[in-house]
Amino acid sequence: MNLLISTLPIYLWVLIIIGAIVVVALIFFLVLFLLRRKKSKKVDDSSWLLALGGKDNIASISAIGSRINLSLKDKEAIDREKLKELGVKSVLVMSNKVTLVVESQAENIANSVNSSLNN
């Protein structure tokens, strides 16, 4: 073992140590990333449906980034207070659609509500 240590040049030892640090850092960040993905909350689609005026009020729903785009039959039927409780940061009402701005899980929310609409 002493022969191996004395025969390798110092730059190889430095490369080995740097390589080991990089591997440990990659494993650490990979574990953090996987744990963060698992923390996504279960979406309570019944609360979302109530806040949006019920199943019959929703014509279509989709998500892009942190926004949920809706086509509603009656825009006045939405419960803005309930939406704020559910984590909606702002509600944008336009002539033909409603956009909800949420911090995270827009796709999960839209998919959950969509699956409830199809049942």
C-alpha positions as CSV (number, residue, x, y, z in Angstrom):
1,M,0.0,0.0,0.0
2,N,2.8,2.4,0.9
3,L,4.4,1.6,-2.5
4,L,1.1,2.7,-4.3
5,I,0.9,5.9,-2.3
6,S,4.5,6.8,-3.1
7,T,4.4,5.9,-6.8
8,L,1.3,8.1,-7.8
9,P,2.1,11.7,-8.6
10,I,0.5,14.4,-6.5
11,Y,-1.7,15.6,-9.4
12,L,-3.4,12.2,-9.6
13,W,-4.2,12.3,-5.9
14,V,-5.7,15.7,-6.3
15,L,-7.8,14.5,-9.3
16,I,-9.0,11.5,-7.2
17,I,-10.0,13.7,-4.3
18,I,-11.8,16.2,-6.6
19,G,-13.6,13.3,-8.4
20,A,-14.7,11.9,-5.1
21,I,-16.1,15.3,-3.9
22,V,-17.9,15.7,-7.2
23,V,-19.5,12.2,-6.9
24,V,-20.6,12.9,-3.3
25,A,-22.1,16.3,-4.3
26,L,-24.0,14.7,-7.2
27,I,-25.4,12.0,-5.0
28,F,-26.4,14.7,-2.4
29,F,-28.3,16.9,-4.9
30,L,-29.9,13.9,-6.6
31,V,-31.3,12.7,-3.2
32,L,-32.5,16.3,-2.4
33,F,-34.2,16.5,-5.8
34,L,-36.0,13.1,-5.4
35,L,-37.1,14.0,-1.8
36,R,-38.5,17.3,-3.0
37,R,-40.5,15.6,-5.8
38,K,-42.1,13.2,-3.3
39,K,-43.3,16.1,-1.1
40,S,-46.0,17.2,-3.6
41,K,-49.2,17.5,-1.7
42,K,-52.3,15.5,-2.6
43,V,-54.8,17.8,-4.4
44,D,-58.3,18.0,-2.8
45,D,-60.2,18.1,-6.1
46,S,-63.6,18.4,-4.4
47,S,-62.5,21.7,-2.7
48,W,-61.3,23.0,-6.1
49,L,-64.5,22.0,-7.8
50,L,-66.6,23.8,-5.1
51,A,-64.4,27.0,-5.4
52,L,-64.8,27.0,-9.1
53,G,-68.5,26.8,-9.0
54,G,-69.0,23.0,-9.3
55,K,-68.5,20.4,-12.0
56,D,-71.1,21.8,-14.3
57,N,-69.5,25.3,-14.3
58,I,-66.1,24.1,-15.8
59,A,-65.9,23.8,-19.5
60,S,-62.2,23.2,-19.7
61,I,-59.1,23.4,-17.5
62,S,-55.4,23.3,-18.4
63,A,-52.1,24.4,-16.7
64,I,-49.0,26.2,-18.0
65,G,-46.2,26.8,-15.6
66,S,-47.7,28.4,-12.4
67,R,-51.0,29.2,-14.1
68,I,-54.3,27.4,-14.3
69,N,-56.4,28.4,-17.4
70,L,-60.1,27.8,-17.1
71,S,-63.1,28.2,-19.4
72,L,-66.1,28.6,-17.1
73,K,-69.8,28.8,-18.0
74,D,-70.4,31.4,-15.2
75,K,-67.4,33.4,-14.1
76,E,-69.4,34.9,-11.2
77,A,-69.8,31.5,-9.6
78,I,-66.2,31.2,-8.5
79,D,-65.5,31.7,-4.8
80,R,-62.4,33.9,-4.6
81,E,-62.0,33.5,-0.8
82,K,-62.0,29.7,-1.1
83,L,-59.5,30.0,-4.0
84,K,-57.1,32.1,-1.8
85,E,-57.4,29.5,1.0
86,L,-56.4,26.8,-1.6
87,G,-53.2,28.8,-2.4
88,V,-54.3,30.9,-5.4
89,K,-52.2,34.1,-5.5
90,S,-54.4,36.0,-8.0
91,V,-57.5,35.5,-10.2
92,L,-57.4,37.1,-13.6
93,V,-60.9,37.2,-15.3
94,M,-60.9,37.9,-19.0
95,S,-63.7,37.9,-21.5
96,N,-63.4,34.2,-22.5
97,K,-61.3,32.6,-19.7
98,V,-60.2,32.8,-16.1
99,T,-56.5,32.4,-15.1
100,L,-55.5,31.4,-11.6
101,V,-51.9,32.1,-10.5
102,V,-50.6,29.5,-8.1
103,E,-47.0,29.1,-6.7
104,S,-46.7,25.4,-7.4
105,Q,-48.6,22.3,-8.5
106,A,-50.6,23.9,-11.2
107,E,-50.3,20.8,-13.4
108,N,-51.3,18.5,-10.5
109,I,-54.3,20.6,-9.7
110,A,-55.4,20.8,-13.3
111,N,-55.0,17.1,-13.8
112,S,-56.8,16.2,-10.6
113,V,-59.8,18.5,-11.4
114,N,-59.8,17.2,-15.0
115,S,-60.0,13.6,-13.8
116,S,-62.9,14.5,-11.5
117,L,-64.7,16.1,-14.4
118,N,-64.3,13.0,-16.5
119,N,-65.7,10.7,-13.8
